[in-house]
Amino acid sequence: MGIKQKLVFGYRRIKGIVKFGSRGYSLRDAPSVRGKVYVNRFGQLVIGKRFSMAGRPWPCQLTVEDGAKLEFGSNVFINAGCGIAATKSIIIGNDVRIGPRTSIMDSDYHRLDADTDYGDLAKPIRIGNNVWIGTRCTILAGVTIGDGAVIAAGSTVIKDVPPNTVVGGSPAKIIRSLNIPDGWVRG
Ligand SMILES: CC(C)(COP(=O)(O)OP(=O)(O)OC[C@H]1O[C@@H](n2cnc3c(N)ncnc32)[C@H](O)[C@@H]1OP(=O)(O)O)[C@@H](O)C(=O)NCCC(=O)NCCS
């Protein structure tokens, strides 16, 4: 993708109100998008440096509802076919890898029954630094994923994941802990 297209992504598709990183933002740090990404932005969308997203062979979708916040740290890669929907708050750290066809949503969207309060459906999601989420995972409302964690392919994460652990399955359970020295970043 050329520089011109990157600017088109930044200022037309996201309609100019997205905030790209902080001070010292250069073209080298500009977002890189291949293929199609649909952005429904009514709230706050913050994209860190060296953000990269694959929108083919399956498009990605980012949704930020009115009053909500979706924030990406620096050096985040999102593979094709992912959907991320923030109705309240989704904060994603630095050096995060998200595998194809993964879904991250901070609301259940639909009430279970008449006793469920609609306002309680949205719970913030926080994904730490250096996290790798495998292909076809689902991350549900209210979950915090600790720094360095790995979510195995096909997992459904319904509760918090401790730092530096691998979790897997549906619902995801701890598989093992990882050796992640200070400053080590997964490639
Ligand atoms: C998690 C993963 C990295 C393997 O980690 P590992 O520690 O080497 O795991 P192992 O293969 O030794 O398996 C350890 C245990 O975890 C289980 N396990 C492994 N992958 C699993 C998965 N995706 N879901 C559920 N359980 C899984 C194994 O069954 C095994 O369980 P057991 O001890 O009861 O037999 C790998 O299975 C995986 O999911 N990779 C993701 C690949 C991907 O999606 N890439 C996308 C590119 S961005």
The ligand as an ORCA input file, in Angstrom:
! r2SCAN-3c Opt
* xyz 0 1
  C      -0.995    -23.252     21.770
  C       0.005    -23.684     20.694
  C       0.941    -22.500     20.412
  C       0.798    -24.868     21.153
  O       1.411    -24.617     22.413
  P       2.204    -25.788     23.155
  O       2.521    -25.333     24.527
  O       3.339    -26.201     22.272
  O       1.098    -26.914     23.234
  P       1.216    -28.480     23.013
  O       1.017    -28.786     21.563
  O       2.460    -29.006     23.700
  O      -0.053    -28.980     23.803
  C      -0.140    -28.805     25.223
  C      -1.582    -29.047     25.617
  O      -2.366    -27.966     25.105
  C      -3.446    -28.469     24.317
  N      -3.653    -27.570     23.196
  C      -2.770    -27.185     22.266
  N      -3.350    -26.359     21.391
  C      -4.633    -26.215     21.773
  C      -5.735    -25.498     21.249
  N      -5.612    -24.744     20.154
  N      -6.891    -25.562     21.904
  C      -7.019    -26.316     23.016
  N      -6.016    -27.030     23.553
  C      -4.833    -26.969     22.932
  C      -2.977    -29.838     23.862
  O      -4.070    -30.679     23.579
  C      -2.190    -30.320     25.048
  O      -3.081    -30.815     26.019
  P      -2.716    -32.142     26.878
  O      -1.469    -31.754     27.666
  O      -3.917    -32.330     27.717
  O      -2.453    -33.193     25.878
  C      -0.716    -24.100     19.379
  O      -1.488    -25.271     19.631
  C      -1.634    -23.028     18.842
  O      -2.811    -22.929     19.173
  N      -1.068    -22.171     17.948
  C      -1.795    -21.067     17.385
  C      -1.462    -20.990     15.885
  C      -2.202    -19.869     15.246
  O      -3.391    -19.694     15.439
  N      -1.500    -19.055     14.489
  C      -2.130    -17.922     13.871
  C      -1.120    -17.131     13.122
  S      -1.253    -15.448     13.608
*
